[in-house]
Amino acid sequence: MTEPQQHTSDSRRPDATDSELLPTDITAATTLVGLIGWPITHSISPQMHNAAFAARRMNWRYLAFPVPPERVAEAVAGLPALGLRGVNVTVPHKQAVMSHLDRWTPAAEAIGAVNTIVVDEDRHLSGDNTDAAGFIADLRAHAVDPAGKRALVIGAGGSSRAIVYGLAEAGAHSVTILNRTVAKAVDLAATMQSYFPDICMRSAPFPDDVTASAETADLIVNCTSLGMEPRIEGLPWEEDVEFRDDQIVYDLVYNPAMTRLLQLASTDGATAIGGLGMLVYQGAIAWEAWTGEAAPVDVMQRATNIIFDRA
């Protein structure tokens, strides 16, 4: 996280007071950031980021740019030419953009994907992956410290890489990765082991190893899409495997708010956490990288709650 700084000269409309600068105003001095992906009509990032800019009375706007896969190189090259301060990157471009950047962070390198691009004052393009840090930030917002915990991660896809990296960097005691295709879990464990040799990494088949792995897990994280709208009956678990009341269960799925997995965990007395907070915090970290100011996380959280009609 970056420390709060004063607004730079281009972050407000120079000919307007705070009371005159409306959230809907766009001027010739408006600073733009945004999102590239294909498709992106489902994204709630514009509402979340623009709510933050409006709350801070900043003359910045966040736009969504649908970019087909064959135009990724052109889109990335055009960011500094158009004066954008940066963009988020969503599927299917998170890996493809990397070869078009000037540099990227250790997190992006280890995870093998970029979800945030920052255009610096020299027009250099820097890539980062804020998913891992966003996940850890949300855990800590729920008073959960991953340090020393035995983690069980279900799934071995792109989101899993970020979660395993975040857990290892935060000092988890061990990480067990379950996946139907065991080879993917083995590969992920080996990759992360190379970056974190002191963290015990283990891979096993899903669902065969759920019972044994659940017995020793302190923190269980679902990184699959099972249980997401509209297929809310999906369950990345064996229903007869009970949770302990001292376990934390985190589901990256955030729609619905209470997935079947979280319902089962809550019924057994475990701490159940949905994935909407991770979406907010990963966005807040990107917002800070672009603006150099502390993000109004409460405003961003409120915007997402309104979108999903949550209290």
C-alpha positions, 0 to 999 in steps of 0.5 A: 500500500502506498502512503497518502499524498496530496492531490497532484495538479491534474487530479482536480479540475483547475477551474472548479471548486470541490462543490462544483466538480460533480461525479458526472463531469468529464473535462479535457483535464480528466485523468483516465484509467480503466479495464481491458478484457474480453468480454467485460460487460459483466464487470463492476469495477467501473462503478467501484472505482468511479465511486471512489473518485467521486468521493474524493472529488477527483477528476479521474474516471475509470472506463471499460475497454473491450479488447479482443485477444488479437488486439492486445498488443495494440491496446497496451501500446496505446495506453501511454499514447492516449495518456491513460494512467493505467488499467486493470486487466481481466480474462483472457489477457492477464498472461498475454499482456506481460510480453508487452510491458517494460517490467513487472513485480515479483508477485506478477512474475511468480503468479504468471499473470498481470491484473494491473498496469501502471503507466509512469511519468516516463511512459514506462509500463509496469505490471503487477498482480494485486489479487494476492495482496487483496486476498490477504488484506481481506483476510486481515480485515476479518481479523484472520492472520495467515501466518503460521496457518495450515492452508487448504486450497481447492483448485489450481487455476489462475486464481489459485496461483495468486492465493497460494502466493499470497498465503506463502508470502504472508508466512503460512505454515503449509499449503495443500492444493487439491485439484481434479487434474492432479498434474496441475496441482503438482505443477503449482506446488512445485512453482511456488515451492521454488519461490518459497522454499521454507513453506511446505507445499503439497498437492493431492487429488480432489475430491479423494483427499478432502477428508484427510486434508480437512482434518489438519487445515486451519484455513480452507480456500475455494478457488473454483467457480463452483457455487457461483451464479447461476449454478449456485448448487455447485459445491467444491466439497464433500458434503459429508465432511464436516468443518471444525468451529476453529476453521476459517473457510474463504470462498472466492465466489462472491455472487451469491454472498452465501454459497453452499460451501459457506452455508455448510461451514457456517452451520458447523460453526466455522468462520465463513468469508465470501470473496467480495472483499478480495475484489474490493481490496485488489481494486483498492491496491490498484487505485493507490498505485495509479493515484498515489493516494490511500484508497477509500476502501469503505466507499468501494465496499459500499458501491459493491454492496449496492450493486449486489443489493447487500446491507 
